[in-house]
């Protein structure tokens, strides 16, 4: 569903991203448009997206973990939660607090 309080350009971008398989797209202050997309072995929380490129992504074991992180993130610092790695623009880095034993290994939403 498109938020009526955002610009038509952003609404158009959100619709395009949804057509490309991104879900739960929302604007996070200081970060830009963010959303989730399932990948081969992980779920990505994609950040600073537009119709051509994304800035970076956080990789999570499960969709559930990624959605929780997206919903809790205020845009300050790194995304919260048990993400595995941040990849893309800037510095690629592993999560120093990542704990495989705590990971939600499931694929379901």
DSSP file (Angstrom, degrees, kcal/mol; ACC not computed):
  #  RESIDUE AA STRUCTURE BP1 BP2  ACC     N-H-->O    O-->H-N    N-H-->O    O-->H-N    TCO  KAPPA ALPHA  PHI   PSI    X-CA   Y-CA   Z-CA
    1    1 A X              0   0    0      0, 0.0     2,-0.4     0, 0.0     0, 0.0   0.000 360.0 360.0 360.0 137.9    0.0    0.0    0.0
    2    2 A X        -     0   0    0      1,-0.0     2,-0.4     2,-0.0     9,-0.1  -0.730 360.0-124.0 -92.8 133.1    1.3    3.4   -0.9
    3    3 A X    >   -     0   0    0     -2,-0.4     3,-1.1     1,-0.1     8,-0.1  -0.620  12.2-149.8 -74.9 126.0    1.5    6.2    1.8
    4    4 A X  T 3  S+     0   0    0     -2,-0.4    -1,-0.1     1,-0.2     4,-0.1   0.591  89.3  68.7 -74.5  -9.9   -0.4    9.2    0.6
    5    5 A X  T 3  S+     0   0    0      2,-0.1     2,-0.3     0, 0.0    -1,-0.2   0.309  86.5  80.0 -94.2   8.8    1.8   11.6    2.5
    6    6 A X  S <  S-     0   0    0     -3,-1.1     5,-0.0     1,-0.1    -4,-0.0  -0.796  92.1 -85.8-112.0 160.6    4.9   11.0    0.4
    7    7 A X     >  -     0   0    0     -2,-0.3     4,-2.4     1,-0.1     5,-0.2  -0.117  31.5-116.9 -64.2 157.9    5.7   12.6   -2.9
    8    8 A X  H  > S+     0   0    0      1,-0.2     4,-2.5     2,-0.2     5,-0.2   0.856 115.8  57.1 -61.6 -35.5    4.4   11.1   -6.2
    9    9 A X  H  > S+     0   0    0      2,-0.2     4,-2.1     1,-0.2    -1,-0.2   0.921 109.1  44.6 -62.2 -43.4    8.0   10.5   -7.3
   10   10 A X  H  > S+     0   0    0      2,-0.2     4,-2.7     1,-0.2    -2,-0.2   0.895 111.7  52.8 -68.7 -39.1    8.6    8.4   -4.2
   11   11 A X  H  X S+     0   0    0     -4,-2.4     4,-2.4     2,-0.2    -2,-0.2   0.911 109.3  49.9 -60.8 -41.3    5.3    6.6   -4.7
   12   12 A X  H  X S+     0   0    0     -4,-2.5     4,-2.2     2,-0.2    -2,-0.2   0.908 111.2  49.3 -63.0 -42.0    6.3    5.8   -8.3
   13   13 A X  H  X S+     0   0    0     -4,-2.1     4,-2.8     2,-0.2    -2,-0.2   0.917 110.0  51.0 -63.7 -43.4    9.7    4.5   -7.1
   14   14 A X  H  X S+     0   0    0     -4,-2.7     4,-2.5     1,-0.2    -2,-0.2   0.922 109.8  49.7 -60.9 -44.7    8.0    2.3   -4.4
   15   15 A X  H  X S+     0   0    0     -4,-2.4     4,-1.8     2,-0.2    -1,-0.2   0.907 111.9  48.8 -61.1 -41.4    5.7    0.8   -7.0
   16   16 A X  H  X S+     0   0    0     -4,-2.2     4,-1.0     2,-0.2    -2,-0.2   0.944 111.1  49.2 -62.5 -47.8    8.6    0.1   -9.3
   17   17 A X  H ><>S+     0   0    0     -4,-2.8     5,-2.3     1,-0.2     3,-0.5   0.880 109.1  53.1 -61.5 -38.4   10.6   -1.6   -6.5
   18   18 A X  H ><5S+     0   0    0     -4,-2.5     3,-1.6     1,-0.2    -1,-0.2   0.889 105.2  54.3 -62.7 -38.4    7.6   -3.7   -5.5
   19   19 A X  H 3<5S+     0   0    0     -4,-1.8    -1,-0.2     1,-0.3    -2,-0.2   0.724 105.3  55.2 -67.3 -19.8    7.4   -4.9   -9.2
   20   20 A X  T <<5S-     0   0    0     -4,-1.0    -1,-0.3    -3,-0.5    -2,-0.2   0.359 129.1 -95.1 -93.8   3.6   11.0   -5.9   -8.8
   21   21 A X  T < 5S+     0   0    0     -3,-1.6    17,-0.3     1,-0.3     2,-0.2   0.461  77.5 138.8 101.3   1.6   10.3   -8.1   -5.8
   22   22 A X      < -     0   0    0     -5,-2.3    -1,-0.3    -6,-0.1     2,-0.3  -0.572  31.8-166.1 -79.2 144.9   11.1   -5.7   -2.9
   23   23 A X  E     +A   36   0A   0     13,-2.7    13,-2.9    -2,-0.2    -5,-0.0  -0.869  57.1  22.9-129.8 161.4    8.7   -5.9    0.0
   24   24 A X  E    S-     0   0A   0     -2,-0.3     2,-0.3    11,-0.2    -1,-0.2   0.863  76.3-175.2  53.6  42.8    7.9   -3.8    3.1
   25   25 A X  E     +     0   0A   0     -3,-0.2     2,-0.3    10,-0.1    10,-0.2  -0.510  11.5 156.3 -73.9 131.2    9.4   -0.7    1.5
   26   26 A X  E     -A   34   0A   0      8,-2.7     8,-2.9    -2,-0.3     2,-0.5  -0.984  44.0-106.2-151.9 160.4    9.5    2.4    3.8
   27   27 A X  E     -A   33   0A   0     -2,-0.3     2,-0.5     6,-0.2     6,-0.2  -0.779  29.6-164.5 -90.1 126.8   11.4    5.6    4.2
   28   28 A X  E >>  -A   32   0A   0      4,-2.5     4,-2.5    -2,-0.5     3,-2.3  -0.962  31.4-106.6-112.2 127.1   13.9    5.6    7.2
   29   29 A X  T 34 S+     0   0    0     -2,-0.5     0, 0.0     1,-0.3     0, 0.0  -0.228 102.6   6.8 -54.4 131.8   15.1    9.1    8.3
   30   30 A X  T 34 S+     0   0    0      1,-0.1    -1,-0.3    46,-0.0    45,-0.1   0.332 128.8  61.8  79.7  -8.0   18.7    9.7    7.2
   31   31 A X  T <4 S-     0   0    0     -3,-2.3     2,-0.3     1,-0.2    -2,-0.2   0.732  88.3-144.1-116.1 -41.5   18.8    6.4    5.2
   32   32 A X  E  <  -A   28   0A   0     -4,-2.5    -4,-2.5    16,-0.1     2,-0.3  -0.730  56.7  -1.5 105.5-158.4   16.2    6.8    2.4
   33   33 A X  E     +A   27   0A   0     16,-0.5    16,-2.2    -2,-0.3    15,-0.4  -0.516  68.7 179.5 -72.0 132.0   14.0    4.1    1.0
   34   34 A X  E     +A   26   0A   0     -8,-2.9    -8,-2.7    -2,-0.3     2,-0.3  -0.952   7.1 153.5-131.7 151.0   14.6    0.6    2.5
   35   35 A X  E     - B   0  46A   0     11,-1.8    11,-2.9    -2,-0.3     2,-0.3  -0.979  35.2-100.2-166.2 174.0   13.0   -2.7    1.9
   36   36 A X  E     +AB  23  45A   0    -13,-2.9   -13,-2.7    -2,-0.3     2,-0.3  -0.775  26.9 176.6-108.3 148.3   13.4   -6.5    2.0
   37   37 A X  E     - B   0  44A   0      7,-1.8     7,-2.8    -2,-0.3     2,-0.2  -0.952  28.5-124.5-149.5 131.9   14.1   -9.0   -0.7
   38   38 A X  E     - B   0  43A   0    -17,-0.3     5,-0.2    -2,-0.3     2,-0.2  -0.512  31.2-172.0 -72.7 141.1   14.7  -12.7   -0.5
   39   39 A X        -     0   0    0      3,-2.8    -1,-0.0    -2,-0.2     0, 0.0  -0.598  42.1 -80.6-122.3-174.8   17.9  -13.9   -1.9
   40   40 A X  S    S-     0   0    0     -2,-0.2     3,-0.1     1,-0.2    -2,-0.0   0.911 121.0  -0.2 -58.4 -46.9   19.3  -17.4   -2.6
   41   41 A X  S    S+     0   0    0     21,-0.0     2,-0.3     1,-0.0    -1,-0.2   0.487 131.9  28.2-124.0  -8.2   20.5  -18.1    1.0
   42   42 A X  S    S-     0   0    0     -5,-0.1    -3,-2.8    20,-0.0     2,-0.4  -0.826  73.1-110.8-140.8 177.0   19.6  -15.0    3.0
   43   43 A X  E     -BC  38  60A   0     17,-2.4    17,-2.5    -2,-0.3     2,-0.4  -0.980  32.5-142.8-114.2 132.7   17.1  -12.1    3.1
   44   44 A X  E     -BC  37  59A   0     -7,-2.8    -7,-1.8    -2,-0.4     2,-0.8  -0.787   9.3-153.5 -98.1 136.4   18.5   -8.6    2.4
   45   45 A X  E     -BC  36  58A   0     13,-2.7    13,-1.9    -2,-0.4     2,-0.3  -0.921  28.2-156.3 -99.8 103.3   17.5   -5.4    4.0
   46   46 A X  E     -BC  35  57A   0    -11,-2.9   -11,-1.8    -2,-0.8     2,-0.3  -0.635   8.8-161.6 -89.9 138.6   18.3   -3.0    1.2
   47   47 A X  E     + C   0  56A   0      9,-3.0     8,-2.2    -2,-0.3     9,-1.2  -0.887  59.5  14.7-126.2 150.1   19.0    0.6    2.0
   48   48 A X  S    S+     0   0    0    -15,-0.4     2,-0.2    -2,-0.3     7,-0.2   0.935  83.0 176.8  57.7  52.1   19.0    3.9    0.1
   49   49 A X        +     0   0    0    -16,-2.2   -16,-0.5    -3,-0.2     2,-0.2  -0.565  16.7 161.8 -91.1 148.8   17.2    2.5   -2.9
   50   50 A X        -     0   0    0      3,-1.9   -40,-0.0    -2,-0.2   -18,-0.0  -0.766  59.1 -76.5-141.1-165.8   15.9    4.1   -6.0
   51   51 A X  S    S+     0   0    0     -2,-0.2     3,-0.1     1,-0.2    -2,-0.0   0.614 126.7  32.9 -74.7  -9.7   14.9    2.8   -9.4
   52   52 A X  S    S-     0   0    0      1,-0.3     2,-0.3     0, 0.0    -1,-0.2   0.721 122.3  -1.0-114.8 -29.8   18.4    2.2  -10.6
   53   53 A X        -     0   0    0     -5,-0.1    -3,-1.9     0, 0.0     2,-0.3  -0.971  51.1-133.2-157.6 161.7   20.6    1.2   -7.6
   54   54 A X        -     0   0    0     -2,-0.3    -5,-0.2    -5,-0.2    -6,-0.2  -0.916  17.4-137.8-120.2 156.3   20.7    0.6   -3.9
   55   55 A X  S    S-     0   0    0     -8,-2.2    34,-3.7    -2,-0.3     2,-0.3   0.940  71.5 -35.7 -77.9 -48.5   23.4    1.9   -1.5
   56   56 A X  E     -CD  47  88A   0     -9,-1.2    -9,-3.0    32,-0.3     2,-0.3  -0.960  53.7-140.3-164.3 171.8   24.0   -1.1    0.6
   57   57 A X  E     -CD  46  87A   0     30,-2.7    30,-2.7    -2,-0.3     2,-0.4  -0.984   9.5-136.7-144.6 154.9   22.3   -4.1    2.2
   58   58 A X  E     -CD  45  86A   0    -13,-1.9   -13,-2.7    -2,-0.3     2,-0.5  -0.945  23.9-140.0-108.2 133.9   22.3   -6.1    5.4
   59   59 A X  E     -CD  44  85A   0     26,-2.7    25,-3.6    -2,-0.4    26,-0.7  -0.833  21.7-177.2 -99.2 129.2   22.1   -9.9    5.1
   60   60 A X  E     -C   43   0A   0    -17,-2.5   -17,-2.4    -2,-0.5    23,-0.1  -0.892  33.4-127.7-121.3 152.2   20.0  -11.8    7.5
   61   61 A X  S    S+     0   0    0     21,-0.4     2,-0.3    -2,-0.3    -1,-0.1   0.879  91.8  26.4 -63.6 -38.0   19.4  -15.6    7.9
   62   62 A X  S  > S-     0   0    0      1,-0.1     4,-1.8   -19,-0.1    45,-0.2  -0.884  70.1-126.1-131.8 158.8   15.7  -15.2    7.8
   63   63 A X  H  > S+     0   0    0     43,-0.3     4,-2.8    -2,-0.3     5,-0.2   0.885 112.1  58.6 -62.4 -40.7   13.0  -13.0    6.5
   64   64 A X  H  > S+     0   0    0     44,-0.8     4,-2.2    42,-0.2    -1,-0.2   0.911 106.4  46.7 -57.7 -46.0   11.6  -12.7   10.0
   65   65 A X  H  > S+     0   0    0     39,-0.2     4,-2.1     2,-0.2    -1,-0.2   0.907 113.2  49.2 -63.8 -42.2   14.8  -11.3   11.4
   66   66 A X  H  X S+     0   0    0     -4,-1.8     4,-2.6     2,-0.2    -2,-0.2   0.906 110.9  49.4 -65.6 -41.8   15.1   -8.8    8.5
   67   67 A X  H  X S+     0   0    0     -4,-2.8     4,-2.4     2,-0.2    -1,-0.2   0.904 110.1  51.0 -64.9 -41.6   11.5   -7.6    8.9
   68   68 A X  H  X S+     0   0    0     -4,-2.2     4,-1.6    -5,-0.2    -1,-0.2   0.922 111.8  48.0 -60.3 -44.4   12.0   -7.2   12.7
   69   69 A X  H  X S+     0   0    0     -4,-2.1     4,-1.8     2,-0.2    11,-0.4   0.931 110.9  50.1 -62.7 -47.0   15.1   -5.1   12.0
   70   70 A X  H  < S+     0   0    0     -4,-2.6    -1,-0.2     1,-0.2    -2,-0.2   0.905 112.3  47.9 -58.5 -42.9   13.4   -2.9    9.4
   71   71 A X  H  < S+     0   0    0     -4,-2.4    -1,-0.2     1,-0.2    -2,-0.2   0.778 117.1  41.6 -71.2 -26.9   10.5   -2.2   11.7
   72   72 A X  H  < S+     0   0    0     -4,-1.6     2,-0.2    -3,-0.2    -1,-0.2   0.655  88.0 107.9 -93.6 -17.5   12.7   -1.3   14.7
   73   73 A X     <  -     0   0    0     -4,-1.8     6,-0.1    -5,-0.2     4,-0.1  -0.432  41.5-175.0 -74.0 129.1   15.4    0.7   12.9
   74   74 A X        -     0   0    0      2,-0.2    -1,-0.1    -2,-0.2     3,-0.1   0.367  53.7-104.6 -99.2   2.4   15.4    4.5   13.5
   75   75 A X  S    S+     0   0    0      1,-0.3     2,-0.5     3,-0.1     4,-0.1   0.383  83.0 125.0  91.4  -3.5   18.2    5.1   11.0
   76   76 A X  S    S-     0   0    0      2,-0.1    -1,-0.3   -45,-0.0    -2,-0.2  -0.788  77.0 -29.1 -92.5 127.4   20.8    5.7   13.7
   77   77 A X  S    S-     0   0    0     -2,-0.5     3,-0.1    -3,-0.1     2,-0.1  -0.223 111.4 -19.6  67.3-159.1   23.9    3.5   13.3
   78   78 A X  S    S-     0   0    0      1,-0.1    -2,-0.1    -5,-0.0    -3,-0.1  -0.352  86.0 -80.2 -76.9 162.4   23.7    0.1   11.8
   79   79 A X        -     0   0    0      1,-0.1     4,-0.2    -6,-0.1    -1,-0.1  -0.330  54.1-113.3 -58.2 142.1   20.4   -1.8   11.4
   80   80 A X  S    S+     0   0    0    -11,-0.4     2,-0.1   -12,-0.1    -7,-0.1  -0.322  70.1  45.0 -73.9 162.5   19.5   -3.5   14.7
   81   81 A X  S    S-     0   0    0      1,-0.1     2,-1.1   -12,-0.1    16,-0.1  -0.429 100.8 -42.9 105.3-174.5   19.5   -7.3   15.1
   82   82 A X        +     0   0    0     -2,-0.1   -21,-0.4    20,-0.1    -1,-0.1  -0.393  68.3 162.8 -95.5  54.8   21.5  -10.3   14.3
   83   83 A X        -     0   0    0     -2,-1.1   -23,-0.2    -4,-0.2    12,-0.2  -0.390  32.3-146.4 -72.4 155.7   22.5   -9.4   10.7
   84   84 A X        -     0   0    0    -25,-3.6    11,-2.1     1,-0.3     2,-0.3   0.920  67.8 -10.1 -87.9 -51.8   25.4  -11.4    9.2
   85   85 A X  E     -DE  59  94A   0    -26,-0.7   -26,-2.7     9,-0.2     2,-0.5  -0.995  51.1-135.0-152.5 148.4   27.1   -8.8    7.0
   86   86 A X  E     -DE  58  93A   0      7,-3.3     7,-2.0    -2,-0.3     2,-0.3  -0.941  32.6-179.0-104.6 130.2   26.7   -5.3    5.5
   87   87 A X  E     +D   57   0A   0    -30,-2.7   -30,-2.7    -2,-0.5     2,-0.3  -0.952  32.7  37.5-130.5 148.3   27.6   -5.2    1.8
   88   88 A X  E    S+D   56   0A   0     -2,-0.3   -32,-0.3   -32,-0.2   -33,-0.1  -0.881  88.8  26.7 123.9-149.3   27.6   -2.4   -0.8
   89   89 A X  S    S+     0   0    0    -34,-3.7     2,-0.4    -2,-0.3   -32,-0.1  -0.197 115.4   5.9 -55.8 138.1   28.5    1.3   -0.8
   90   90 A X  S    S-     0   0    0    -34,-0.0     2,-0.5     2,-0.0    -2,-0.2  -0.705 122.3  -4.8  89.6-140.3   31.1    2.3    1.8
   91   91 A X        -     0   0    0     -2,-0.4     2,-0.4    -4,-0.1    -2,-0.1  -0.797  59.2-140.3 -98.8 126.2   32.7   -0.4    3.9
   92   92 A X        +     0   0    0     -2,-0.5     2,-0.3    -5,-0.1    -5,-0.2  -0.682  38.1 169.9 -74.4 134.2   31.7   -4.1    3.7
   93   93 A X  E     -E   86   0A   0     -7,-2.0    -7,-3.3    -2,-0.4     2,-0.2  -1.000  35.1-125.6-150.9 150.1   31.7   -5.4    7.2
   94   94 A X  E     -E   85   0A   0     -2,-0.3     2,-0.6    -9,-0.2    -9,-0.2  -0.628  42.0-101.8 -86.3 151.5   30.7   -8.3    9.3
   95   95 A X    >   -     0   0    0    -11,-2.1     3,-1.6    -2,-0.2    -1,-0.1  -0.647  24.9-154.3 -74.7 116.5   28.5   -7.8   12.3
   96   96 A X  T 3  S+     0   0    0     -2,-0.6    -1,-0.2     1,-0.3   -12,-0.0   0.717  96.2  47.5 -66.0 -17.7   30.8   -7.9   15.4
   97   97 A X  T 3  S+     0   0    0    -16,-0.1    -1,-0.3   -14,-0.1    -2,-0.1   0.317  80.7 133.1-103.2   6.9   27.8   -9.0   17.5
   98   98 A X    <   -     0   0    0     -3,-1.6     2,-0.4   -14,-0.1   -14,-0.1  -0.344  33.5-172.2 -62.3 135.3   26.5  -11.7   15.1
   99   99 A X    >>  -     0   0    0      1,-0.1     3,-1.1   -17,-0.1     4,-0.6  -0.924  14.4-163.8-133.4 107.2   25.7  -15.0   16.8
  100  100 A X  G >4 S+     0   0    0     -2,-0.4     3,-1.0     1,-0.3    -1,-0.1   0.840  90.9  59.9 -59.7 -34.6   24.9  -18.0   14.6
  101  101 A X  G 34 S+     0   0    0      1,-0.3    -1,-0.3     3,-0.0    -2,-0.0   0.806 107.4  46.4 -65.2 -28.0   23.4  -19.9   17.5
  102  102 A X  G <4 S+     0   0    0     -3,-1.1    -1,-0.3     2,-0.1    -2,-0.2   0.510  88.2 118.2 -89.3  -5.6   20.8  -17.1   18.0
  103  103 A X    <<  -     0   0    0     -3,-1.0     2,-1.1    -4,-0.6     3,-0.1  -0.355  68.2-130.5 -68.3 139.1   20.0  -16.8   14.2
  104  104 A X        -     0   0    0      1,-0.2   -39,-0.2   -22,-0.1    -1,-0.1  -0.796  26.3-172.8 -84.9  98.4   16.5  -17.6   13.1
  105  105 A X        +     0   0    0     -2,-1.1    -1,-0.2    -5,-0.1    -2,-0.1   0.606  44.5 112.0 -76.0 -12.2   17.5  -20.0   10.4
  106  106 A X        -     0   0    0      1,-0.1   -43,-0.3   -44,-0.1   -42,-0.2  -0.175  57.8-150.9 -64.9 155.8   13.9  -20.3    9.0
  107  107 A X        +     0   0    0    -45,-0.2   -44,-0.2   -44,-0.1    -1,-0.1   0.596  62.6 104.8 -97.7 -17.7   12.9  -19.0    5.6
  108  108 A X              0   0    0      1,-0.1   -44,-0.8   -45,-0.1   -45,-0.2  -0.177 360.0 360.0 -72.1 160.8    9.2  -18.2    6.4
  109  109 A X              0   0    0    -46,-0.1    -1,-0.1   -45,-0.1   -47,-0.0   0.449 360.0 360.0 -84.9 360.0    7.8  -14.8    7.1
